[in-house]
Amino acid sequence: MSYELVPLGELGEIVAGSTPDTNNQKYWGGDIAWITPADLTSHEGIYFTGELRKITEAGYKSCSTKMLPAGSILFSSRAPIGHCAVTSFPLCTNQGFKSIIPNERLDAVYGFFTLKFFTPQIEALGRGATFAEVNKKIFENFAIPLPPLTEQKRIASLLARADRLRALRRTAHDLGESLLQSVFLEMFGDDKYDLMELRVVVKIDRTAANEDDIKTLPYIGLEDIEKDAGDFSKEYRPIPQNMLATNFKFTPNHVLYGKLRPYLNKVAMPSISGVCTTEILPLLPVKGKINKAYLWAYLRSKKFVDWASNNVSGANLPRLSPELLGDYPLPVPPLNLQEEFAGVVARVESLRGRMSEAGRQVENLFESLLARSFGEYP
């Protein structure tokens, strides 16, 4: 069923924000919540409930920001365009928003999901040389489908339930990560084991891929390690032409370590053979000395990541040298303990794999619901 397209400006008051003078201390540290698009960078869900900077009454009066009541819709209109949330308490914003105080025609949660769906179209309307921005007039004139209020609430309720399910799946995935970290610290966190140079128990394997490898094996880059710490089989792609001469070979026996900041906590246990950029070091544990699951977990531990972060070199692209990595004094627990931990990793990763598949299904369901609700509109 199609509905009338109504400009946002007819569905509430469109409010732009402002920033008090940041050099005037009298304007900051008060009781009035003040939000920027950056505060929504990691926001998930519908309602914003996080902590914010506060401005004083004097700061509020010094600029053209305006108080938004709870139930307003925040929409970042620049740097970047598209961060969106519904306010759960009164606040004001900086100039990076075009917010909506809905009138009686618009349900706030329906408006939230509508803006999320149409963000690509709104973003395409942005103007500006340095960075794109959607001005107030453009935003006011952008039209969205508007069913009757009861239907808006029905659609919003359905999408909100699907969105909560997405959040639960993400939480479950994160809990699996926390569980592995907790088990690792419980088993190996007291530094009571013998220390050996990493190069003694791990081969830093910089075997260059030959021409046949490049033609037949899949390729991964640093961005692939960032996506997932486990199986990359769905992320592989042909090697880029500009990377043909700079690559290493790896197998399922390797642990892959990203030596370039900010990938120092990105480590992978690949399930198949492939080719990787030379910014990834394939590490081959010495059989009978180190279990690869233990090595994988240790290289992701806070202690090691802090050490690596403090020992990178290079001005433009700071990276950890293989030589320095080889000198690292790695704790080497008894192999039976390492293998016991590897069993925990295998069980947790198997569970997380099933949860990831369920998560993909939930994401597909959510996108399908969005498309069914708004997809027939240009």
C-alpha positions as CSV (number, residue, x, y, z in Angstrom):
1,M,0.0,0.0,0.0
2,S,1.3,3.4,-0.9
3,Y,0.9,6.5,1.2
4,E,1.1,10.3,0.6
5,L,4.6,11.7,0.5
6,V,4.8,14.6,3.0
7,P,7.7,17.0,3.5
8,L,9.5,16.7,6.8
9,G,8.9,20.4,7.4
10,E,5.2,19.7,7.7
11,L,5.7,17.0,10.3
12,G,7.3,19.0,13.0
13,E,9.7,21.8,13.8
14,I,13.1,21.4,12.1
15,V,15.8,22.6,14.5
16,A,19.4,23.4,13.8
17,G,21.9,23.6,16.6
18,S,24.9,25.7,17.6
19,T,28.1,25.7,19.7
20,P,28.9,28.1,22.6
21,D,32.4,29.6,22.5
22,T,34.7,26.7,23.5
23,N,37.3,29.1,24.9
24,N,34.8,30.6,27.4
25,Q,34.9,28.4,30.5
26,K,31.7,30.1,31.8
27,Y,29.8,28.4,29.0
28,W,30.8,24.8,29.9
29,G,30.3,22.4,32.7
30,G,26.7,23.3,33.5
31,D,23.5,21.2,33.6
32,I,22.3,21.4,30.0
33,A,23.1,18.3,27.9
34,W,24.6,19.2,24.5
35,I,25.3,16.6,21.7
36,T,27.4,16.4,18.6
37,P,27.3,13.9,15.7
38,A,30.5,12.3,17.2
39,D,28.5,11.3,20.3
40,L,26.3,9.1,18.1
41,T,29.3,7.3,16.4
42,S,28.9,4.2,18.4
43,H,25.2,4.6,19.2
44,E,23.0,1.6,18.5
45,G,19.2,1.3,18.9
46,I,16.5,3.9,18.8
47,Y,16.8,6.0,21.9
48,F,19.9,7.8,22.9
49,T,20.7,7.4,26.6
50,G,24.4,8.1,26.8
51,E,26.5,10.7,28.7
52,L,27.1,14.1,27.1
53,R,29.0,17.2,27.6
54,K,27.1,19.9,29.5
55,I,26.8,23.6,28.9
56,T,25.7,26.3,31.3
57,E,22.6,28.6,31.0
58,A,24.9,31.3,29.9
59,G,26.4,29.1,27.2
60,Y,22.9,28.1,26.1
61,K,21.9,31.8,25.8
62,S,25.1,32.8,24.0
63,C,24.4,30.9,20.8
64,S,21.4,29.8,18.7
65,T,21.1,26.2,19.9
66,K,17.6,25.2,21.1
67,M,16.4,22.7,23.7
68,L,14.8,19.6,22.2
69,P,12.3,17.7,24.3
70,A,12.4,14.0,24.9
71,G,10.9,12.2,21.9
72,S,12.6,14.5,19.3
73,I,14.4,12.9,16.4
74,L,18.1,13.7,16.0
75,F,19.6,13.5,12.5
76,S,23.2,14.5,11.8
77,S,23.3,16.7,8.7
78,R,27.1,16.8,8.2
79,A,30.3,15.0,9.2
80,P,28.8,12.5,8.7
81,I,25.2,12.7,7.3
82,G,22.9,10.1,8.8
83,H,23.6,9.5,12.5
84,C,20.1,9.2,13.9
85,A,18.4,8.7,17.3
86,V,15.4,9.6,19.3
87,T,16.0,11.6,22.4
88,S,15.1,10.1,25.8
89,F,15.8,13.3,27.7
90,P,15.9,17.0,26.9
91,L,19.0,18.2,25.2
92,C,20.4,20.7,22.7
93,T,22.7,20.1,19.7
94,N,25.6,21.6,17.9
95,Q,25.3,22.8,14.3
96,G,25.8,19.3,12.9
97,F,22.2,18.4,13.2
98,K,18.8,19.0,11.6
99,S,16.5,17.6,14.3
100,I,12.8,17.2,14.3
101,I,10.4,18.0,17.1
102,P,7.5,15.9,15.8
103,N,4.0,17.3,15.7
104,E,0.8,15.2,16.1
105,R,1.1,13.8,12.6
106,L,4.4,12.0,13.1
107,D,5.3,9.1,15.4
108,A,8.9,9.6,16.5
109,V,10.0,6.0,16.2
110,Y,8.4,5.7,12.8
111,G,10.2,8.9,11.8
112,F,13.5,7.5,13.1
113,F,13.2,4.3,10.9
114,T,12.1,6.3,7.9
115,L,15.1,8.6,8.2
116,K,17.4,5.6,8.6
117,F,16.0,4.0,5.4
118,F,16.2,7.2,3.4
119,T,19.6,8.3,4.6
120,P,21.3,7.5,1.2
121,Q,18.9,9.7,-0.6
122,I,19.2,12.5,1.9
123,E,23.0,12.2,1.8
124,A,23.0,12.5,-2.0
125,L,21.4,16.0,-1.5
126,G,24.3,17.2,0.5
127,R,26.2,20.3,-0.6
128,G,29.7,21.6,0.2
129,A,33.3,21.7,-1.0
130,T,35.1,20.6,2.2
131,F,32.4,18.1,3.4
132,A,28.8,17.5,2.3
133,E,26.0,19.1,4.4
134,V,22.3,18.9,4.1
135,N,20.9,22.4,4.8
136,K,17.7,23.2,6.6
137,K,15.7,24.0,3.5
138,I,16.7,20.7,1.8
139,F,15.9,18.7,4.9
140,E,12.5,20.4,5.4
141,N,11.5,19.7,1.8
142,F,12.5,16.0,1.8
143,A,9.3,14.1,1.6
144,I,8.6,10.8,3.4
145,P,5.7,8.3,3.1
146,L,3.1,9.1,5.8
147,P,0.5,6.5,6.7
148,P,-2.1,7.2,9.4
149,L,-0.7,7.5,12.9
150,T,-2.0,4.1,14.0
151,E,-0.3,2.5,11.0
152,Q,2.9,4.4,11.8
153,K,2.9,3.0,15.3
154,R,2.3,-0.5,14.0
155,I,5.2,-0.3,11.5
156,A,7.4,1.3,14.2
157,S,6.6,-1.4,16.7
158,L,7.4,-4.2,14.2
159,L,10.7,-2.6,13.2
160,A,11.6,-1.9,16.9
161,R,11.2,-5.5,17.8
162,A,13.4,-6.6,14.9
163,D,16.0,-4.0,15.9
164,R,16.0,-5.2,19.5
165,L,16.6,-8.7,18.2
166,R,19.6,-7.4,16.2
167,A,21.0,-5.8,19.3
168,L,20.6,-9.1,21.3
169,R,22.5,-11.0,18.6
170,R,25.3,-8.4,18.7
171,T,25.4,-8.6,22.5
172,A,25.6,-12.4,22.4
173,H,28.5,-12.2,20.0
174,D,30.3,-9.7,22.2
175,L,29.7,-11.9,25.3
176,G,31.5,-14.8,23.5
177,E,34.5,-12.5,23.0
178,S,34.5,-11.4,26.7
179,L,34.2,-15.1,27.7
180,L,37.4,-16.0,25.8
181,Q,39.3,-13.1,27.3
182,S,38.2,-14.1,30.8
183,V,39.1,-17.7,30.3
184,F,42.5,-16.7,28.9
185,L,43.2,-14.5,31.9
186,E,42.1,-17.1,34.3
187,M,44.3,-19.7,32.8
188,F,47.4,-17.7,31.8
189,G,47.1,-14.2,33.4
190,D,49.6,-14.5,36.3
191,D,52.9,-14.6,34.3
192,K,54.1,-17.7,36.1
193,Y,55.3,-19.5,33.0
194,D,58.8,-19.5,31.4
195,L,59.5,-16.7,29.0
196,M,61.0,-17.4,25.6
197,E,61.8,-15.2,22.7
198,L,58.9,-15.4,20.3
199,R,61.2,-16.4,17.5
200,V,62.2,-19.6,19.4
201,V,58.6,-21.0,19.5
202,V,57.1,-19.2,16.5
203,K,58.4,-18.9,12.9
204,I,57.8,-15.4,11.5
205,D,57.1,-16.8,8.1
206,R,57.7,-14.3,5.3
207,T,57.4,-16.8,2.4
208,A,56.7,-14.8,-0.8
209,A,53.8,-16.2,-2.9
210,N,54.9,-17.1,-6.4
211,E,53.1,-16.5,-9.7
212,D,51.0,-19.7,-9.4
213,D,50.0,-18.8,-5.9
214,I,48.8,-15.4,-6.9
215,K,46.7,-16.9,-9.7
216,T,45.1,-19.7,-7.7
217,L,45.0,-18.6,-4.0
218,P,42.6,-16.0,-2.5
219,Y,43.9,-12.8,-1.0
220,I,43.2,-10.9,2.2
221,G,44.2,-7.4,3.3
222,L,44.3,-5.6,6.7
223,E,40.7,-4.6,6.4
224,D,39.7,-8.3,6.2
225,I,41.5,-9.0,9.5
226,E,39.5,-6.1,11.0
227,K,36.2,-7.7,10.1
228,D,36.6,-11.0,11.8
229,A,39.2,-12.8,13.9
230,G,38.3,-16.2,12.6
231,D,37.3,-17.8,9.3
232,F,38.0,-15.6,6.3
233,S,36.6,-18.0,3.7
234,K,33.7,-15.6,2.8
235,E,35.9,-12.5,2.7
236,Y,38.5,-13.6,0.1
237,R,38.9,-11.8,-3.2
238,P,41.3,-11.8,-6.1
239,I,44.6,-10.0,-5.3
240,P,44.7,-6.4,-6.5
241,Q,47.1,-5.7,-9.4
242,N,49.0,-3.1,-7.3
243,M,49.7,-5.8,-4.7
244,L,51.1,-8.5,-7.0
245,A,54.7,-8.1,-5.9
246,T,54.1,-7.5,-2.1
247,N,52.5,-10.6,-0.5
248,F,53.1,-13.5,1.7
249,K,51.7,-17.0,1.6
250,F,49.8,-18.6,4.6
251,T,48.0,-21.8,5.4
252,P,45.5,-23.0,8.1
253,N,48.5,-23.7,10.3
254,H,49.4,-20.0,10.6
255,V,48.2,-17.2,12.8
256,L,47.9,-13.9,10.9
257,Y,49.0,-10.7,12.7
258,G,48.4,-7.2,11.5
259,K,51.7,-5.3,12.2
260,L,50.4,-1.9,11.2
261,R,48.7,0.5,13.6
262,P,45.6,0.5,14.1
263,Y,45.5,-3.2,13.4
264,L,47.8,-4.3,16.3
265,N,45.0,-6.1,18.1
266,K,43.7,-7.8,14.9
267,V,44.8,-11.4,14.7
268,A,43.3,-14.3,12.7
269,M,43.3,-18.1,12.5
270,P,42.6,-18.7,8.8
271,S,40.8,-21.9,7.8
272,I,42.3,-22.2,4.3
273,S,45.5,-21.3,2.5
274,G,45.8,-17.9,0.8
275,V,47.9,-14.8,0.1
276,C,48.1,-11.7,2.3
277,T,49.6,-8.3,2.1
278,T,53.1,-7.9,3.6
279,E,51.5,-5.7,6.3
280,I,50.2,-9.0,7.7
281,L,52.8,-11.3,9.3
282,P,52.0,-15.1,9.0
283,L,53.2,-16.6,12.3
284,L,53.8,-20.4,12.3
285,P,53.8,-21.9,15.8
286,V,56.5,-24.5,16.4
287,K,54.8,-27.9,16.8
288,G,55.1,-29.2,20.4
289,K,55.8,-25.7,21.7
290,I,52.9,-23.4,21.0
291,N,49.3,-24.0,20.2
292,K,48.0,-21.6,17.6
293,A,44.8,-20.8,19.6
294,Y,47.0,-19.8,22.6
295,L,49.2,-17.6,20.4
296,W,46.1,-16.0,18.8
297,A,44.6,-15.2,22.2
298,Y,47.9,-13.9,23.6
299,L,48.5,-11.5,20.7
300,R,45.1,-10.0,21.3
301,S,45.6,-9.6,25.0
302,K,45.8,-6.1,26.5
303,K,49.3,-6.7,27.8
304,F,50.6,-7.5,24.3
305,V,48.6,-4.9,22.5
306,D,49.9,-2.2,24.9
307,W,53.4,-3.4,24.3
308,A,53.0,-3.4,20.5
309,S,51.4,0.1,20.6
310,N,54.4,1.4,22.5
311,N,56.9,-0.1,20.2
312,V,55.7,0.8,16.7
313,S,58.0,3.0,14.6
314,G,57.5,5.2,11.5
315,A,55.9,8.6,11.2
316,N,53.3,8.1,8.5
317,L,52.4,4.5,8.9
318,P,53.6,3.3,12.4
319,R,54.2,-0.5,12.4
320,L,55.8,-3.1,14.5
321,S,59.0,-4.6,13.0
322,P,59.2,-8.4,12.7
323,E,62.6,-8.3,14.4
324,L,61.2,-6.5,17.5
325,L,58.3,-8.9,17.5
326,G,60.7,-11.9,17.4
327,D,62.5,-10.5,20.5
328,Y,59.3,-10.4,22.5
329,P,59.5,-12.6,25.7
330,L,56.5,-14.8,25.2
331,P,55.2,-16.8,28.2
332,V,55.1,-20.5,27.3
333,P,52.7,-22.5,29.5
334,P,52.6,-26.3,29.4
335,L,51.3,-27.5,26.1
336,N,48.4,-29.5,27.7
337,L,47.1,-26.2,29.2
338,Q,47.4,-24.5,25.8
339,E,45.5,-27.3,24.2
340,E,42.8,-27.2,26.9
341,F,42.3,-23.5,26.1
342,A,42.2,-24.3,22.4
343,G,39.3,-26.6,23.1
344,V,37.5,-23.7,24.8
345,V,38.2,-21.5,21.8
346,A,36.9,-24.1,19.4
347,R,33.6,-24.5,21.3
348,V,33.1,-20.8,21.7
349,E,34.0,-20.0,18.1
350,S,31.6,-22.8,16.9
351,L,28.8,-21.2,19.0
352,R,29.7,-17.7,17.7
353,G,29.6,-19.0,14.2
354,R,26.1,-20.2,14.7
355,M,25.2,-16.9,16.3
356,S,26.7,-15.0,13.4
357,E,24.6,-17.0,11.0
358,A,21.5,-16.3,13.1
359,G,22.6,-12.6,13.2
360,R,22.8,-12.5,9.4
361,Q,19.3,-13.9,9.2
362,V,18.1,-11.2,11.6
363,E,19.8,-8.5,9.6
364,N,18.2,-9.8,6.4
365,L,14.8,-9.9,8.2
366,F,15.3,-6.3,9.4
367,E,16.3,-5.1,5.9
368,S,13.4,-6.9,4.4
369,L,11.0,-5.2,6.8
370,L,12.5,-1.8,6.0
371,A,12.1,-2.5,2.3
372,R,8.5,-3.7,2.7
373,S,7.7,-0.6,4.7
374,F,9.5,2.1,2.5
375,G,11.0,0.4,-0.5
376,E,8.3,1.3,-3.1
377,Y,9.2,5.0,-2.6
378,P,12.0,6.6,-4.7
